[in-house]
Amino acid sequence: MGGPRAGQVASGLAARAAVGTLRTLRAGVPSTVEKLRACVAAANAEILASSRAKPELAGMGTTVVALLAEGDRVALAPRTAGA
């Protein structure tokens, strides 16, 4: 995204949301791709919610590039997330 407003805040929110979501999905979601998709969606939702709750964070965003490896399966998610 290249230096959006509050990018450091957005990247922290994205990382925490993604990891938290992964911890809750380990046993419940069948595919690695679905797990990673859920993690990125949670990161985006957290950034949007925070930007709506705090006007000074409006427009914040971050670039997400994530790799999830489980056994012999790998999923890659490049995506820009933001408000």
VEXKE-641462 format. One record per residue (C-alpha): residue number from 1; y, z, x. Coordinates in nm, 3 decimals, padded with zeros to 5 digits, always signed. Last residue first. Example, Ala and Ser with C-alpha at 12.3 -4.5 7.8 and 13.67 -1.06 7.14 Angstrom:
2;-00.106;+00.714;+01.367
1;-00.450;+00.780;+01.230
This chain:
83;+00.104;+00.571;-01.043
82;-00.138;+00.496;-00.770
81;-00.471;+00.377;-00.642
80;-00.527;+00.074;-00.418
79;-00.890;-00.015;-00.381
78;-01.163;-00.078;-00.124
77;-01.492;+00.066;-00.246
76;-01.810;+00.026;-00.042
75;-02.157;+00.129;-00.164
74;-02.460;+00.188;+00.059
73;-02.828;+00.238;-00.024
72;-03.112;+00.317;+00.221
71;-03.083;+00.693;+00.179
70;-02.747;+00.755;+00.019
69;-02.440;+00.608;+00.184
68;-02.098;+00.614;+00.018
67;-01.816;+00.420;+00.180
66;-01.455;+00.462;+00.078
65;-01.135;+00.267;+00.129
64;-00.863;+00.408;-00.091
63;-00.502;+00.300;-00.051
62;-00.245;+00.551;-00.171
61;+00.010;+00.590;-00.445
60;+00.321;+00.770;-00.555
59;+00.538;+00.603;-00.819
58;+00.650;+00.924;-00.983
57;+00.608;+01.220;-00.745
56;+00.956;+01.367;-00.806
55;+00.880;+01.345;-01.178
54;+00.603;+01.605;-01.147
53;+00.352;+01.615;-01.433
52;+00.335;+01.237;-01.469
51;+00.281;+01.188;-01.097
50;+00.014;+01.455;-01.095
49;-00.175;+01.299;-01.386
48;-00.161;+00.952;-01.230
47;-00.282;+01.076;-00.891
46;-00.566;+01.272;-01.052
45;-00.672;+00.974;-01.263
44;-00.679;+00.747;-00.956
43;-00.895;+00.991;-00.762
42;-01.128;+01.034;-01.060
41;-01.166;+00.655;-01.090
40;-01.242;+00.632;-00.718
39;-01.511;+00.898;-00.744
38;-01.662;+00.744;-01.059
37;-01.691;+00.405;-00.887
36;-01.856;+00.574;-00.589
35;-02.116;+00.736;-00.813
34;-02.175;+00.414;-01.007
33;-02.228;+00.221;-00.681
32;-02.476;+00.481;-00.555
31;-02.677;+00.448;-00.872
30;-02.838;+00.695;-01.113
29;-02.562;+00.942;-01.197
28;-02.659;+01.301;-01.282
27;-02.799;+01.455;-00.967
26;-02.515;+01.397;-00.722
25;-02.244;+01.366;-00.985
24;-02.071;+01.706;-00.962
23;-02.039;+01.699;-00.583
22;-01.919;+01.339;-00.593
21;-01.641;+01.435;-00.833
20;-01.512;+01.707;-00.606
19;-01.521;+01.472;-00.307
18;-01.328;+01.202;-00.493
17;-01.073;+01.443;-00.642
16;-01.005;+01.610;-00.305
15;-00.966;+01.277;-00.124
14;-00.743;+01.126;-00.391
13;-00.517;+01.431;-00.413
12;-00.473;+01.434;-00.035
11;-00.397;+01.061;-00.029
10;-00.146;+01.097;-00.312
9;+00.041;+01.380;-00.141
8;+00.062;+01.188;+00.186
7;+00.180;+00.879;-00.003
6;+00.467;+01.072;-00.161
5;+00.665;+00.750;-00.220
4;+00.474;+00.446;-00.101
3;+00.421;+00.376;+00.269
2;+00.230;+00.047;+00.292
1;+00.000;+00.000;+00.000
